[in-house]
Amino acid sequence: MKITVVALGKIGLPLAVQFASRGHQVVGADVNLDVVQQVNRGVEPFPGEHRLAELLAETVADGRLQATGDTAEAVAASDAVVVVVPLFVDAEGLPDFGWMDAATREIARGLRPGTLVSYETTLPVGTTRTRFLPMLEEGSGLRHGKDFHLVFSPERVFTGRVFADLRRYPKLIGGIDEVAGTRGEEFYRSVLEFDERPDLVEKGERPNGVWNLGSAEAAEMAKLAETTYRDVNIGLANEFATFADAHGIDVHQVIAASNSQPFSHIHRPGIAVGGHCIPIYPRLYLWNDPDATIVRTARARNAAMPAYAVGLLEGAHGDLNGQRVVVLGASYRGGVKETAFSGVFPLVDVLRGRGATVFVDDPMFDDTELEKLGFTPYVPGSPVDAAVLQTDHAVYRELTPADLPGIRTLVDGRSFMPLERWDGVTVRVLGRG
């Protein structure tokens, strides 16, 4: 089968490699010609994705995968097109479809009869049918159901472990009509493999594999629901944490006890919720359902946590004006080189607003990269007055006060640091009273 993957980002490129590794002929299309050139050399354009470098080199070398900057040309030669172009929201939480609209017009320009088109980018409910279907039909002159088929199938993977997650989690799909749904099932069964998941069957679910939800709208909502649920759950944990801090309670013990009950699961609190998913997708849900007050409140609670962490620091350390504060971690999640909607940005802004001199450390970024993000890099061994753990990178568990000369106060925003290493330092852990 000939497949085009549109957008070779941190999800799209591993998908293209996955499809090629199953024996299909794959072209990756991207507007970034530097990425196109690197892929065609078999070189990983971004680090940190497990097995990507190895599998990319293999599939490019044997001719199963190549990249291009001409989306329409690639689509014209394809049996299936998978779209993973990013969708962002603006400062008001409204979706910005600019990149996706442009990609869709290019897809339409190259669309040929018999092609399956699958959108994997997370979308507000109804977008596949009401926005992209008309654009594809108008731009191609073809008609859905007669000439081509359209499905929505959300990506459900974490960067850093994409290949493992593709095997572990059911692949959800929903078509514009029943025939499209069947075509989508057949396609994804041919490009993916799945782990045995007896736990799903034990819970009354279907066996692991491709799950057809019956409509594009159901598949769109499934992705928004699972991510919004996490945001609400984390918001609840953060609500508990702020109460616990005010009353001298260790909320982590409370949550552990609650989670021991059947059917219970509460996430741990955290300084911020970042990445492309959790801060964004609840806003896409709110775009569909503006009256969802629980979702809106949870999003506001999670967005407020960096400022809350600075409050913890001030309460333990005193006035921050003129104090040297190092923020440990720029990435939104440990082990991942990604700062999209990371809590580091509001955290640094609030600290600077309090008059602190702020430095940022992250083992996955060099000084030039941190400077481009607007930060002053921390020079190892330089004296500091305080530190805030923002990212749970594994290397930070090995830190001691000797690594941060002069430190008097540490705020652990992830409940991550071994406290026994921090004798002589005032430590505040989010949610530990």
Residue pairs with C-beta under 8 A, 6 or more apart in sequence:
1 24
1 25
1 79
1 80
1 187
1 190
1 191
2 24
2 25
2 26
2 27
2 77
2 78
2 79
2 80
3 16
3 19
3 24
3 25
3 26
3 27
3 78
3 79
3 80
3 81
3 82
3 191
4 26
4 27
4 28
4 29
4 71
4 74
4 75
4 77
4 78
4 80
4 81
4 82
5 12
5 13
5 15
5 16
5 19
5 26
5 27
5 28
5 29
5 81
5 82
5 84
6 12
6 29
6 30
6 71
6 75
6 81
6 82
6 83
6 84
6 85
6 103
6 106
6 107
7 29
7 30
7 83
7 84
7 85
7 86
7 103
8 16
8 28
8 29
8 30
8 32
8 35
8 36
8 39
8 45
8 67
9 84
9 86
10 46
10 49
10 159
10 162
10 338
11 84
11 120
11 155
11 157
11 159
11 162
12 28
12 30
12 82
12 84
13 28
13 39
13 45
13 49
13 52
13 56
14 49
14 52
14 157
14 162
14 163
14 166
15 82
15 84
15 120
15 155
15 162
15 166
16 26
16 28
16 65
17 52
17 55
17 56
17 59
17 65
18 55
18 162
18 163
18 166
18 191
18 192
19 26
19 82
19 191
20 26
20 59
20 64
20 65
21 55
21 58
21 59
21 64
22 190
22 191
22 192
22 193
23 64
24 64
24 190
24 191
25 64
26 59
26 64
26 65
26 66
27 65
27 66
27 67
27 68
27 74
27 77
27 78
28 36
28 39
28 65
28 66
28 67
28 68
29 67
29 68
29 69
29 70
29 71
29 74
29 75
29 106
30 36
30 39
30 67
30 69
31 69
33 69
34 45
35 45
35 67
36 67
36 68
36 69
37 67
38 44
38 45
39 45
39 56
39 60
39 65
39 66
39 67
40 60
40 66
40 67
41 60
42 56
42 57
42 60
42 61
43 56
43 57
44 52
44 53
44 56
46 337
47 337
47 364
48 159
48 160
48 335
48 336
48 337
48 364
49 159
49 160
49 162
50 160
50 161
50 162
50 163
50 164
51 163
52 162
52 163
55 163
56 65
59 65
60 66
68 74
71 103
71 106
71 107
71 110
72 106
72 107
72 109
72 110
73 110
74 110
75 81
75 106
75 107
75 109
75 110
75 111
75 112
75 115
76 110
76 111
76 112
78 112
78 115
79 114
79 115
79 116
80 115
80 116
80 117
80 118
80 187
81 107
81 111
81 115
81 116
81 117
81 118
82 118
82 120
83 100
83 103
83 104
83 107
83 117
83 118
83 119
83 120
83 121
84 120
84 121
84 155
85 99
85 100
85 103
85 121
86 99
86 100
86 121
86 276
87 95
87 96
87 97
87 99
87 100
87 121
87 122
87 123
87 280
87 284
88 95
88 96
88 99
88 280
89 95
89 96
89 280
89 283
89 284
90 96
93 283
93 286
93 287
94 287
95 124
95 283
95 284
95 287
97 131
100 121
100 132
101 135
104 132
104 135
104 136
104 139
105 135
105 139
107 117
107 136
107 139
108 135
108 136
108 137
108 138
108 139
108 140
109 139
109 140
111 117
111 136
111 139
111 140
111 142
111 148
112 148
113 142
113 147
113 148
114 147
114 148
115 148
115 149
116 148
116 149
116 150
116 151
116 180
116 183
116 184
116 187
117 136
117 148
117 149
117 150
117 151
118 150
118 151
118 152
118 153
118 173
118 184
118 187
119 128
119 132
119 150
119 151
119 152
119 153
120 152
120 153
120 154
120 155
121 155
122 154
122 155
122 220
122 223
122 224
122 227
122 277
122 280
122 281
122 284
123 152
123 220
123 284
124 220
124 224
124 284
124 285
124 287
124 288
125 217
125 220
125 221
125 224
125 288
126 217
126 220
126 288
127 220
128 150
128 151
128 152
128 176
128 216
128 217
128 220
129 176
129 216
129 217
132 150
133 144
133 150
133 176
136 142
136 144
136 148
136 150
137 143
137 144
140 147
140 148
142 148
144 150
144 176
144 177
144 180
145 176
145 177
145 179
145 180
149 175
149 176
149 179
149 180
149 183
149 184
150 175
150 176
150 180
150 216
151 173
151 174
151 175
151 176
151 180
151 181
151 183
151 184
151 216
151 219
152 173
152 174
152 216
152 219
152 220
153 171
153 172
153 173
153 174
153 184
153 188
153 219
154 172
154 219
154 220
154 222
154 223
156 165
156 169
156 171
156 172
156 223
156 226
157 165
157 166
157 169
158 165
158 336
159 336
159 338
160 335
160 336
166 192
166 193
167 192
167 193
167 194
167 195
168 194
168 195
168 197
168 208
169 208
170 194
170 197
170 200
170 205
170 206
170 208
170 209
170 210
170 211
171 188
171 192
171 194
171 209
171 210
171 211
172 211
172 213
172 219
172 222
172 223
173 181
173 184
173 185
173 188
173 210
173 211
173 212
173 213
173 219
174 181
174 184
174 212
174 213
174 214
174 215
174 216
174 217
174 218
174 219
174 220
175 181
175 182
175 183
175 184
175 212
175 215
175 216
176 215
176 216
181 212
181 214
181 215
182 212
184 210
184 212
185 210
185 212
188 210
189 209
189 210
192 210
194 208
194 209
195 208
196 208
197 207
197 208
200 206
200 207
200 208
201 207
213 219
213 222
223 281
224 281
224 282
224 284
224 285
224 288
225 285
227 277
227 278
227 281
227 282
228 281
228 282
228 285
228 295
230 267
230 278
231 273
231 278
231 279
231 281
231 282
231 295
231 298
231 299
231 302
232 282
232 294
232 295
232 298
233 265
233 266
233 267
234 267
234 269
234 270
234 273
234 278
234 298
234 302
235 297
235 298
235 299
235 301
235 302
236 266
236 267
236 298
237 251
237 255
237 266
237 267
237 268
237 269
237 270
237 431
238 269
238 270
238 301
238 302
238 305
238 308
239 301
240 251
240 254
240 255
240 266
240 269
240 431
241 251
241 269
241 430
241 431
242 308
243 249
243 251
244 250
244 251
244 254
244 431
244 432
244 433
245 251
245 312
245 430
245 431
245 432
245 433
247 433
248 433
249 433
250 431
250 432
250 433
251 269
251 431
251 432
251 433
252 268
252 415
252 431
252 432
255 266
255 268
258 264
258 266
259 265
259 266
268 415
268 431
269 305
269 415
269 430
269 431
270 305
270 413
270 414
270 430
271 305
271 306
271 309
271 343
271 347
271 388
271 389
271 390
271 413
271 414
271 430
272 302
272 303
272 305
272 306
272 332
272 342
272 343
272 346
272 347
272 390
272 413
273 279
273 302
273 305
273 343
274 332
274 333
274 339
274 340
274 341
274 342
274 343
275 332
275 333
275 338
275 340
275 341
275 342
276 338
276 340
276 341
278 302
279 299
279 302
279 303
279 341
280 341
282 295
282 298
282 299
283 299
285 292
285 295
286 292
286 295
286 296
286 299
289 295
303 346
305 343
305 413
305 430
306 343
306 346
306 347
306 350
307 346
307 350
308 430
309 347
309 388
309 411
309 413
309 430
310 320
310 347
310 350
310 351
310 354
310 388
312 411
312 428
312 430
313 320
313 325
313 386
313 388
313 409
313 411
313 428
314 320
314 354
315 428
316 409
316 411
316 426
316 428
317 323
317 385
317 386
317 408
317 409
317 426
319 355
320 351
320 354
320 355
320 356
320 386
321 354
321 355
321 356
322 355
322 356
322 357
323 355
323 356
323 357
323 385
323 386
324 356
324 357
324 359
324 383
324 384
324 385
324 386
324 406
325 351
325 356
325 357
325 358
325 359
325 384
325 385
325 386
325 387
325 388
326 358
326 359
326 360
326 361
326 378
326 384
326 386
326 387
326 388
326 404
327 344
327 347
327 348
327 351
327 358
327 359
327 360
327 361
327 387
327 388
327 390
328 361
328 362
328 387
328 388
328 389
328 390
328 391
328 393
328 396
328 399
329 344
329 361
329 362
329 389
329 390
329 391
329 392
329 393
329 396
330 339
330 342
330 344
330 360
330 362
330 364
330 365
330 370
330 373
330 375
330 390
330 391
331 337
331 338
331 339
331 342
331 344
331 362
331 364
331 365
331 391
331 393
332 338
332 339
332 340
332 341
332 342
332 343
332 344
332 391
333 391
333 392
334 391
334 392
334 393
334 394
335 393
335 394
336 364
337 364
337 365
339 345
339 373
342 390
342 391
343 390
343 413
344 360
344 375
344 390
344 391
347 388
347 390
348 358
348 360
348 374
348 375
351 358
351 388
352 358
357 376
358 375
358 376
359 375
359 376
359 377
359 378
359 379
359 382
359 384
360 370
360 373
360 375
360 376
360 377
360 378
361 377
361 378
361 380
362 370
362 391
362 393
363 393
363 395
364 393
365 373
367 377
370 376
370 377
371 377
378 384
380 403
381 403
381 405
382 405
383 405
383 406
384 404
384 405
384 406
384 407
385 406
385 407
385 408
385 409
386 407
386 408
386 409
386 410
386 411
387 404
387 407
387 409
387 410
387 411
388 410
388 411
388 413
389 396
389 410
389 411
389 412
389 413
389 414
389 416
389 417
390 413
390 414
391 414
392 414
392 416
396 416
396 417
397 416
397 417
397 418
399 417
399 421
400 421
400 422
401 407
401 421
401 422
401 423
401 424
401 425
407 425
408 425
408 426
409 425
409 426
409 427
409 428
410 417
410 422
410 425
410 426
410 427
410 428
411 427
411 428
411 429
411 430
412 427
412 428
412 429
412 430
413 430
414 430
415 429
415 430
415 431
415 432
417 427
417 429
419 427
419 429
